[in-house]
Amino acid sequence: MKMPRKLNDALVIAKRRYYKTAERRRDLEEARVNAEAARLVYQLRSDAKLSQQELAKLVGTTQSVISRLEDDDYNGHSLTMLARIAAALGQRIVLTAKPSHEVA
């Protein structure tokens, strides 16, 4: 008698089903990094209790740039701009690398 298939974590199942090709996995990783950068900008600004306009003035840019940086779908995040935002708020950017097989 055949044993029933063991259920896996939903993320593992989704990765197997939708991210079979290297290109799809790269797209997923790029989206993850963009979302993380957007959340970082939003969190820094929120913690400082600043509006987008106020943060833009501190950084020397416009409110629309800050708005775009806080958008998960924006692909133009730059380390230089993230560092400028962090520095304006008395913070610094710390980068880490993790093995690609780790989740989150």
C-alpha positions in Angstrom: 0.0 0.0 0.0 1.3 3.4 -1.0 1.9 5.9 1.8 0.1 9.2 1.5 2.3 12.1 0.5 3.5 14.2 3.4 2.3 17.9 3.3 5.1 20.5 3.2 5.2 24.1 4.2 3.2 26.3 1.9 6.2 28.4 0.9 8.2 25.2 -0.1 5.2 24.1 -2.2 4.9 27.5 -3.9 8.6 27.6 -4.6 8.5 24.2 -6.2 5.5 25.0 -8.3 6.1 28.5 -9.5 9.9 29.1 -9.2 11.4 26.2 -11.2 13.5 28.3 -13.5 16.6 30.3 -12.5 15.0 33.4 -14.1 11.8 33.1 -11.9 14.0 32.6 -8.8 16.0 35.7 -9.7 12.8 37.7 -10.1 11.5 36.5 -6.8 14.8 37.5 -5.1 14.7 40.9 -6.7 11.2 41.5 -5.6 12.1 40.4 -2.1 15.0 42.8 -1.9 12.9 45.7 -3.3 10.2 45.0 -0.7 12.7 44.9 2.1 14.3 48.2 1.0 10.8 49.8 0.8 9.9 48.6 4.3 13.2 49.9 5.6 12.7 53.4 4.3 9.1 53.4 5.6 10.2 52.1 9.0 13.0 54.6 9.4 10.7 57.5 8.4 7.9 56.3 10.7 10.2 55.7 13.6 11.5 59.3 13.2 7.8 60.5 13.1 8.5 62.3 9.8 6.3 62.9 6.8 7.7 62.0 3.4 8.1 65.7 2.7 10.1 66.2 5.9 12.4 63.3 5.2 12.9 64.5 1.7 14.0 67.9 2.9 16.5 66.3 5.3 17.9 64.1 2.6 17.9 66.8 -0.1 15.4 65.2 -2.5 11.7 65.4 -3.2 8.7 63.9 -1.6 8.0 61.9 -4.8 11.4 60.2 -4.5 10.6 59.1 -0.9 7.2 57.9 -2.0 8.7 55.8 -4.8 11.3 54.4 -2.4 8.5 53.3 -0.1 6.8 51.4 -2.9 7.4 47.6 -3.0 7.2 47.6 -6.8 9.9 50.3 -7.3 13.0 48.8 -8.9 15.3 51.9 -8.5 16.5 51.5 -4.9 20.1 52.5 -4.6 22.4 51.8 -1.7 23.6 55.4 -1.9 20.1 56.7 -1.4 19.4 54.3 1.4 22.6 55.3 3.1 21.7 59.0 2.7 18.3 58.4 4.3 19.8 56.4 7.2 22.5 59.0 7.8 20.0 61.9 7.8 18.2 59.9 10.6 21.3 59.1 12.6 21.4 55.5 11.4 23.7 53.4 9.2 22.9 50.6 6.7 24.2 47.1 7.6 24.2 44.5 4.9 24.2 40.8 5.4 24.3 37.9 3.0 22.6 34.6 3.7 22.7 31.2 1.9 20.2 31.3 -0.9 18.4 28.2 0.5 17.4 30.0 3.7 13.9 31.5 3.8 13.6 35.2 4.8 
